[in-house]
Amino acid sequence: MSNKKNKDEDTDSTGELIATSFKLSVSLGIIFLAMVLILPVLNEYAKNLMLTDVYGNFTVTYLYTAIFIFIIGWIIPLYYTLRTDKREEEYNDR
Amino acid sequence: MTDNPVAIALVLLIVGISIAVTIFSRRFTRTTADFYVAGRAISSIENAFALSGDYMSAATFLGIAGLVWLYGYDGIWYSVGFFGGWVLLLLFLASPIRRFGAYTIADFVSGRFHSKKLRLAALIGTILISVFYIVPQMVGIGDILGVLLGWDYVMAVAIAGILMTVYVVVGGMRATTYNQIIQCVILWTAMFVIIALTLQKFGFSYNNLLIQVGAYENPGMWLNFQNSFSLILGLVLGTAGLPHILIRYYTNPSGKAARWTTVGTLLIIGTFYMMAPIAGFGARIFLGDGGGKNTALPLLAQYLAGDPLMGVVIAGAFAAILSTVVGLIIATTGAVAHDFYTNLINPQASEEKQILVAKIAAASVGLFSILTGIIFKGFNVAFLVGLAFSIAASTFFPVLLMGTWWRGTTENGALVGLIVGMISSTGIIATNLLGLHELQNPAIITVPLAFLTIYIVSKLDGQIPPDTDEFMRKVHTPTDE
């Protein structure tokens, strides 16, 4: 009986871990994909905005494509990795 | 261009270092786990450098600068696409793949669905993608050593092919890893020196460089909306499905290490991809129309600091190709020796026999690479790399993603999805080459098609493997980490 209860608790916490991991991965994945795929859309449908100079000769589209997207591509993974490390440590401590 | 002692000396130095590393690594390669996954003992930092070296091929090193020289902003799509895939790889696949703890991608899908048919389909996919990737690399090495250094094309391909094969056969994944680390440092440093010298000409002002480059800073010189969207989608999702990249995750000691490996890789390749457009614009400004799709970077180096720097670039390109092809040889060897021989033909094979077969397979793949490099001499092979990414995005990525995260995925769903993705992506590219339509990159159609097929067939089939929950627990929980 006690073994069954432990097993059920273990299954619950595993299911919870998978569900939380999936939610985090999907949210961050959608954010990143949207930030990348929005670029050709804006270049096509918001040309004037994208060709506006924001810093010297850096246009919105150039700054975004050649620099900003890489910084986003560092911040999201770092946030994800730190969050996941912490959550897994909590899982192991249970 | 045929008399560049610095280039020759540096290329020979890389060859010498590779041989020394291989001899050193030989002592660590005794079991199949040593051969395929370096005993799963490569640290996150080492793996980040090795993965970066594995991933940054000639297409990255020479290709992006060349495309930016030719098409300006539109060439930067390749930087974004090549980089973006790693974020998805980290979010969805890095830890689960490592935690499964096998040797190949076919192992992973076969372990999830217990299917020999899927193992066969996955090994065919691995070989197909790797071959489409190997051919342009071999042609590239022939061009670089042949055209830029004046070596005979066939001799250049043969020497490079033999070198790569020897260090996989003798040193396995361990030698491959250490060589990829060294080669990564060489090509990153080469790019850094070039952009430092380029920016020096503009008072170290990126803005001044953009002023000089004028309209090349703006999008639209090459790709229309449909093709740029589909290209990015294909590159991003394709990266997360490339077998030679995915199998490197097995070399990490844990799922946690796999995540930090990806973060490190993103830092290394991200800085590289931020530098590449600067070199491309530098080539446009200083060389005008006298650049070249694959030669803009070495010619820019020659303009900036003469033959010595050009020699560094040639050595960097040589290192880029070497590190990528060995990764591909290991992936293909795993498919042939481990998936086909050990799992489908002779499951009772002893450890010694498995290693022997792996070494014979590696030597055969190396020979095949040399032959294809010679046969495809002068062939326009850029589309082959695109084909490799498209097939990966339309086959492995949907199957791995859904198999890892959706417990309702069934064997038939995965199998039909893999086959539909493979046929549709190769079919659309082939018909584009025949001039039947203008869609150069099929990902925009074939990726959703593959996902939808897996979902619909799995729902109709409903035969979920009985141990799916156990599999999910294994790949998603941090046991023993």
Contacts between the chains, C-beta under 8 A, distances in Angstrom:
chain1	res1	chain2	res2	distance
A	11	B	469	7.8
A	14	B	472	7.8
A	14	B	473	5.2
A	14	B	476	7.3
A	14	B	477	5.6
A	17	B	476	6.4
A	17	B	477	6.2
A	18	B	472	6.1
A	18	B	476	4.6
A	18	B	477	8.0
A	21	B	476	6.2
A	22	B	405	5.7
A	25	B	91	4.3
A	25	B	92	5.4
A	25	B	405	7.9
A	28	B	91	5.6
A	29	B	87	7.7
A	29	B	88	5.9
A	29	B	91	4.9
A	29	B	92	6.6
A	32	B	84	7.1
A	32	B	87	5.0
A	32	B	88	7.4
A	32	B	91	7.8
A	33	B	84	7.9
A	33	B	88	7.4
A	33	B	236	7.3
A	36	B	80	6.3
A	36	B	84	5.2
A	36	B	232	6.2
A	36	B	236	6.6
A	37	B	229	6.7
A	37	B	232	6.5
A	37	B	233	7.0
A	39	B	80	7.5
A	39	B	232	7.6
A	40	B	225	5.7
A	40	B	228	4.4
A	40	B	229	4.6
A	40	B	232	6.8
A	41	B	225	7.6
A	41	B	229	7.4
A	43	B	219	4.7
A	43	B	220	7.3
A	43	B	225	7.4
A	43	B	228	7.6
A	44	B	225	4.1
A	50	B	219	7.7
A	51	B	218	6.4
A	55	B	207	7.3
A	56	B	207	3.7
A	56	B	210	7.3
A	56	B	211	7.6
A	57	B	207	5.4
A	57	B	210	4.0
A	57	B	211	4.9
A	57	B	217	7.0
A	58	B	206	7.8
A	58	B	207	6.7
A	58	B	210	6.6
A	59	B	217	6.6
A	59	B	218	7.2
A	61	B	73	7.4
A	61	B	218	7.6
A	61	B	219	6.2
A	62	B	73	6.6
A	62	B	210	7.2
A	62	B	217	5.4
A	62	B	218	7.9
A	65	B	73	7.0
A	65	B	76	5.4
A	65	B	77	7.9
A	65	B	80	6.2
A	66	B	76	5.6
A	66	B	79	7.5
A	66	B	274	6.7
A	66	B	277	5.5
A	67	B	274	6.4
A	69	B	80	5.7
A	69	B	83	7.8
A	69	B	84	7.6
A	70	B	83	6.4
A	70	B	270	4.5
A	70	B	271	8.0
A	70	B	273	6.6
A	70	B	274	5.5
A	73	B	83	5.9
A	73	B	84	6.6
A	73	B	86	7.6
A	73	B	87	5.4
A	73	B	266	6.1
A	73	B	270	6.0
A	74	B	263	7.9
A	74	B	266	6.0
A	74	B	267	6.5
A	74	B	270	6.2
A	76	B	87	6.1
A	76	B	91	8.0
A	77	B	86	7.8
A	77	B	87	5.9
A	77	B	90	5.1
A	77	B	91	7.8
A	77	B	262	6.5
A	77	B	263	5.1
A	77	B	266	5.6
A	78	B	263	6.1
A	80	B	90	6.6
A	80	B	91	6.1
A	80	B	259	7.8
A	81	B	90	7.4
A	81	B	259	4.8
A	81	B	260	6.4
A	81	B	262	7.9
A	81	B	263	5.4
A	84	B	95	7.6
A	84	B	259	6.5
A	85	B	256	6.2
A	85	B	259	7.5
A	88	B	256	7.0
A	88	B	478	4.0
A	88	B	481	7.0
A	91	B	477	6.9
A	91	B	478	6.3
A	92	B	478	6.0
A	92	B	481	7.4
